[in-house]
Amino acid sequence: MKVLGIVAGPRKTGHTARLVEETLKGAEEAGHETVLYYLSDMEIKPLDEGENGYSYPEDGFTELMPHIESMGALVLGTPIYYDHVSSRAKLFIDRLYYYSRSHGEEYRKKFPDGVKFVNAVTCGWDRADVYDEVVKWLNGRMTNYWNMSVHGSLKAHGTGNNPVKENEKLLKKAKDLGRSL
Ligand SMILES: Cc1cc2nc3c(=O)[nH]c(=O)nc-3n(C[C@H](O)[C@H](O)[C@H](O)COP(=O)(O)O)c2cc1C
C-alpha cells in the first residue's frame, strides 16, 4: 500500500514534519511504500474561475495527483495557525475539490476508496484538549467528502517547551500508528 505523507508547515525540521516523518518510518517498517511531500517546497494555488465554474491550476498539486490517486493512506500534518489548520493545509484540502462529486462522478472515481487517514497536529498552546475541535473538523472533512476512514490522530501541544523531537512517547505513538496502517 502507498502511504502519502504531507507536511503542511513551513519548517522541514519542525515539529509537524518530525511527526509525519516518524509515522512514515513506521509504515515503511510494516512494508508499505511511502511518499513524503513538504508543501513548503511546492507552489499550490487556490482554485480559479473556469468555463464550467472552476478551473484547477497547473502547479505543484499536479505532481501530487498520481500519488493521491494511488494512495491507501494519507498522513496529513499541520501546525495550528491562529486556531486552525495552516493555509497550506487548507489549500491542499481545497484542491481535493477536483475529486469531489460536485466536480463530477468521473473525477470522484479517480479518488481511491477507503483511504486511511492519519492527522498530525502540532500547536504551541500547552493544553492537551485545546484544538480537539480542529482535529474533529479535519477528520470530518476527510470522512464526509472523500470517504476516508480515520485511522488515528497525533497531537503535539506546548511544542515550545516540549518539542516533538524530545517527546519519545509521542514519537513512539507516531511510529506505532504508521506500523499499524
Ligand atoms: C503564524 C503562527 C500562528 C500560530 N498560531 C497558533 C495558535 O493559534 N495556537 C497555538 O497553540 N499555536 C500557534 N502557533 C504555534 C505553532 O502552532 C507551533 O509552534 C507548531 O508546533 C509549529 O509547528 P512547526 O514546528 O511544524 O512549524 C502559531 C505559530 C505561527 C508561526
Ligand as a Chemical Component Dictionary entry (heavy atoms), coordinates in Angstrom:
data_LIG
# 
_chem_comp.id                   LIG 
_chem_comp.type                 NON-POLYMER 
_chem_comp.pdbx_formal_charge   0 
_chem_comp.three_letter_code    LIG 
# 
loop_
_chem_comp_atom.comp_id 
_chem_comp_atom.atom_id 
_chem_comp_atom.alt_atom_id 
_chem_comp_atom.type_symbol 
_chem_comp_atom.charge 
_chem_comp_atom.model_Cartn_x 
_chem_comp_atom.model_Cartn_y 
_chem_comp_atom.model_Cartn_z 
_chem_comp_atom.pdbx_ordinal 
LIG C1  C1  C 0 1.668  32.303 12.344 1  
LIG C2  C2  C 0 1.592  31.405 13.539 2  
LIG C3  C3  C 0 0.392  31.270 14.210 3  
LIG C4  C4  C 0 0.299  30.417 15.309 4  
LIG N1  N1  N 0 -0.907 30.293 15.946 5  
LIG C5  C5  C 0 -1.023 29.441 16.989 6  
LIG C6  C6  C 0 -2.276 29.279 17.653 7  
LIG O1  O1  O 0 -3.292 29.905 17.321 8  
LIG N2  N2  N 0 -2.337 28.411 18.696 9  
LIG C7  C7  C 0 -1.241 27.685 19.115 10 
LIG O2  O2  O 0 -1.371 26.919 20.073 11 
LIG N3  N3  N 0 -0.053 27.800 18.490 12 
LIG C8  C8  C 0 0.086  28.651 17.442 13 
LIG N4  N4  N 0 1.293  28.764 16.788 14 
LIG C9  C9  C 0 2.420  27.886 17.191 15 
LIG C10 C10 C 0 2.576  26.681 16.275 16 
LIG O3  O3  O 0 1.346  26.012 16.069 17 
LIG C11 C11 C 0 3.547  25.654 16.877 18 
LIG O4  O4  O 0 4.761  26.271 17.186 19 
LIG C12 C12 C 0 3.760  24.468 15.945 20 
LIG O5  O5  O 0 4.201  23.347 16.675 21 
LIG C13 C13 C 0 4.764  24.800 14.840 22 
LIG O6  O6  O 0 4.940  23.693 14.001 23 
LIG P1  P1  P 0 6.257  23.506 13.069 24 
LIG O7  O7  O 0 7.418  23.293 14.009 25 
LIG O8  O8  O 0 5.959  22.310 12.236 26 
LIG O9  O9  O 0 6.415  24.757 12.277 27 
LIG C14 C14 C 0 1.434  29.659 15.733 28 
LIG C15 C15 C 0 2.645  29.797 15.028 29 
LIG C16 C16 C 0 2.721  30.662 13.947 30 
LIG C17 C17 C 0 4.047  30.800 13.206 31 
# 
loop_
_chem_comp_bond.comp_id 
_chem_comp_bond.atom_id_1 
_chem_comp_bond.atom_id_2 
_chem_comp_bond.value_order 
_chem_comp_bond.pdbx_ordinal 
LIG C1  C2  SING 1  
LIG C2  C3  SING 2  
LIG C2  C16 DOUB 3  
LIG C3  C4  DOUB 4  
LIG C4  N1  SING 5  
LIG C4  C14 SING 6  
LIG N1  C5  DOUB 7  
LIG C5  C6  SING 8  
LIG C5  C8  SING 9  
LIG C6  O1  DOUB 10 
LIG C6  N2  SING 11 
LIG N2  C7  SING 12 
LIG C7  O2  DOUB 13 
LIG C7  N3  SING 14 
LIG N3  C8  DOUB 15 
LIG C8  N4  SING 16 
LIG N4  C9  SING 17 
LIG N4  C14 SING 18 
LIG C9  C10 SING 19 
LIG C10 O3  SING 20 
LIG C10 C11 SING 21 
LIG C11 O4  SING 22 
LIG C11 C12 SING 23 
LIG C12 O5  SING 24 
LIG C12 C13 SING 25 
LIG C13 O6  SING 26 
LIG O6  P1  SING 27 
LIG P1  O7  DOUB 28 
LIG P1  O8  SING 29 
LIG P1  O9  SING 30 
LIG C14 C15 DOUB 31 
LIG C15 C16 SING 32 
LIG C16 C17 SING 33 
# 
